[in-house]
Amino acid sequence: MELGVAKDQESDRAQETAAPARPYDEMRDAAGQVRSHYAALAERLETLSADELAERQRTLERFFLLQGITFTVYGAESSTERIIPTDLLPRIIPGEEWKTIEAGLTQRLRALNMFLADIYSGQQILMDGVVPRDLVLMAPSYRREMQNLYVPHGAYANVCGSDLIQPDGKFAVLEDNLRVPSGVSYMLANREASKRVFPGTFRGAGVRPIDRYPDLLLTTLKSMAADWRPNPQVVVLTPGVYNSAYFEHAYLARLMGVPLVEGRDLVVHDNMVYMRTTTGLRRIDIIYRRVDDDFIDPLTFRRDSGLGSAGLFNAYRAGNVVICNAPGTGVADDKAVYAYVPAIIRYYLGEDAILPNIETYLCREPAQLDHVLANLDKLVVKAVGASGGYGMLVGPHSTKAQQDEFATALRADPDNYIAQPTIQLSTAPCLIDHEIDARHVDLRPFILSGEKITVTPGALTRVALRKGSLVVNSSQGGGSKDTWVLTDRKDLQP
């Protein structure tokens, strides 16, 4: 999923304990004391006036402007192209906490790749009844065309961007993004900007570097064809300049030193994929696609698509090109399948999930549907295939008319919806109108999977910039900030 995936959990825990009155503050404890890993930043902020902070914020914004770091808001009344709102103050995560995140995300992606390999082959997990057969096989993102196709290393999801929240001081997984996850370019850009506005604090912090991500991504992609091509040619496939994440597509292609192509730049001949160049056709071995499944190949999927290349999937089926992420990975990040991930981990790995899920009600289950219908004013209801904050009801912030509309939709198509209780997102300090104030945040780390699994020691922190809001995605008023993952040597020291 592209950058606009919504992560707002804005409902009370129905018929159970109410959400805490105050969210978990990542910088200060309950007594108002600064937590140790924020100590150096807090001390530095004490030395800066409001005007100095404002000037540093302008420096950061100028950096983004000069770099052309933008995102697109579809349907905006004025301009669709905008500089992504970016907060000056970094979010800081201690090394010990990151160890848990790293282990949990590695475990989770291992299990999800095994799940994908299974459902596209023997389907043993479905026969054993661990996950309902119809939930998987009837999902819009399930691709029968992928049945019994070989995927190198069993790595269906080569790039995963799982979304984490920290409601009570411990991280939990809100959602897995295994299709075309985005946001890593903003993570990298935020780091470059952060070094400029807090150079001294950054140097002394012991922050783990993330600048090797493009090299790690390229190595991961090349490992998918290493068995049959010694030096495979990689390209990044983009829908084009009007896509919301086009900046990221171009940015990553440039950093990896590989061509950025659109579907019209590719041609398939004898089940081989070639790229048109000024010197003739060049064979392509690996396609890092940022195009959704439906639009990859008009001969196999949507016939009206002009974003992919005719015959591309046949070349993939013949084993002459690798598509990363593999088509059909979306079934593993379906919002209904999400509820079964802890069971999936136990089934394949024999382990309990290191990172827990958020409680989820499956409206396809009659008893859970009744519960959701009775508590629409308290729950968040989501369409299983929607993203970007659309196709959802935020119960406590909704009108009676909106609740009635969703009740009708739920009864008509319960399989298409899930519901979750209110999760009070944690807060981190932000510079708002020249003053430091707390705002809700979530976290999107990036996990690479090829010959091996690698968790990048950093993440995209998304911020709900409007006071009281839990909506963090940029298409609906959110922003981002740098994420400092500290080394094990010590938390920040003044």
Disulfide bonds with the S-S distance in Angstrom:
none
